[in-house]
Amino acid sequence: MFSVKFKPVLFSAIIFCAVLFVSCNGNRVFEENKEIAKNNWDYNTPLSFKVNITDTVAQHNMYINVRNAGFYRFSNLFLFINTHLPNGITTRDTVEITLASPEGKWLGDGLGDIYDNRYLFRKQFKFPMAGDYTFDLIQAMRVNPLPGIMDAGVRIEKDGK
């Protein structure tokens, strides 16, 4: 009987190569994901992403990346997204990201018991000014800490039109 033994180093190498291959996108301006400690997201611990924007002419798309474990007990995830503009103004958006179908099937790309989702947050928008922007992702579910969210992040790309 043939058996395959799981080798963590080989598995990590395969995942790294897959991410590297998928992430080769000439339109990408910024992408960063942050791990959530022990897969328990405390709403008092926002994930912050600082981005320097120089192009205020091109249209951009902004995505929120979420990786959840199969034991996450909800079909959705509510987030507050604070945007700090270079001029000191802060805006707040509330978004709902659907992670599972009504039938309970996980959405996104899955590998084993881990699921990756990319949610289009802003489509074809222009940054109003050049400078440093900070985006804070804050979990807005009614459970604290929220178990099962492994990491989350921000991706900004130029619209390919």
N, C-alpha and C positions, 0 to 999 in steps of 0.2 A: 504494500500500500504506500502510495506517495503522500508525503506530508510537507507542507510549506511552513517554515518557521518565520515568525514576524521578526524583522530586524529593524529596530528603531532608526539606526543611521541610514539604512537604505531607504526607508520610508520617508525620512526627513529630506534626503537628497531628491527623491522623486517629487515631493511637494514643492521644494525650492525651485526645481527646474520648471515645474508646471506654472508656478506663480511668475517666474521670470519670463517664460514664453508668453503667457497671457498679458503680462503687464507692458510688453513692448508696444506702446501706442504713441505715435508722434503727436497726437493732439492733447495728451495728458499734460496738465500744468502742475498738478499736485496730487499726491495720494499718500495717505498715512493711516495706518490702523493701529490701535492701541489695545493691548491685552487688558482684560478686566481681572483683577486679582481674585483667585480662587473661584472664578466664574460667578461671583456674587457682586452685582453692581449696586452700590449704595448711591441713593439719589443725592447725597451730599458730596459725591466725588465725581464732578464732571470730567469728561474727556475733552481736553483743549488742543486745538490745532491752529498753529500760527502759519499764515501764508502771506508771502510778499507778492502782490499783484502789480504788474507794470503795464499790462495791456487793458486799456479801458475802451477800446474800439471794437474788438472781437466779441462775438456772442459766446457765452460759456454755458455748460451744463454742469450741475453740481449733484453729486450722488452721496448717499449715506450708505456705508457698508456695514453689514451686521453679520456676525457669525454666532449661531446658536447651537447648543447641544440638543440631542434628541430628547433629553429629559426636561427641556423647557416646557412649562405647563400651560402656556397661553398660545393662542394662534396669532397674536399680534404683539406689537411693541409700540407704546407711545413714548415720544421723545419731545423734550423742549430743546430747541436749537437757538442759542444766543449768538448773534453775529455782532462783533465789535468792529466798527468801521475805523479807518485811520484818523478820522476827525473827532473820535471820542463818542459818537452816537452808538447806542446798542439797540438792536431789535430782537424780538423773540418770536419764534414760530413754534407751533405745536403740530407734530406730524404723527400719523399712525402708519406703521409699517406692517403689512400683512405677511406673516411668516408661514402660515399653513392655510390650506384650502378649507372650505366648510366641512369637507369629509374627513379632515384631520391629516391630510397628506402634506408633508413639509414641502415648501416651495424652495426655489433657489437650487444651487448646485450642492449635491451631497456627496460625502465620502465617509463611508461608515456611518457613524452617528453624529456627524458634524455637518451643518448646513450653512452655506454662504449666500447672502442676498445683497443685491445692490439696488437701492431705492432712488429713483429720480426725484430729487428734492426741488431743484430749480432748473427750468428748461429755457434755453436761448436767452439768457440774461446778460447784461453788460454791467461790469463793476463800475460804480459811479465815480470812483477816484482811485488813483494809484496809491500804493502804500501797504502797510501791514494790516491784515485782517486776522481776527481770531474767531474761530468757531468753537463753541462749547456744546457738547452733546450731553444732555442730562436725562437719565431715565425718568419717565413720568408715569410709571405704573403705580398701583396702590399697594405694592409689596416692597418692603425694604428690609434687607437687601434683596435684590431680584436675582434668583438663581437661574443659571442656564444660558446667560449671554456671555460668550467667551471673549469677544472683542468687537470693537466698532471703530469706524473711521470715516474719513471724508475723501472724496475724489472730485477733482475739478478738471474739466477738459474743455478745450475749445470746441465749439460746435462745428462738426464736419461739413456743414452745408456749402 
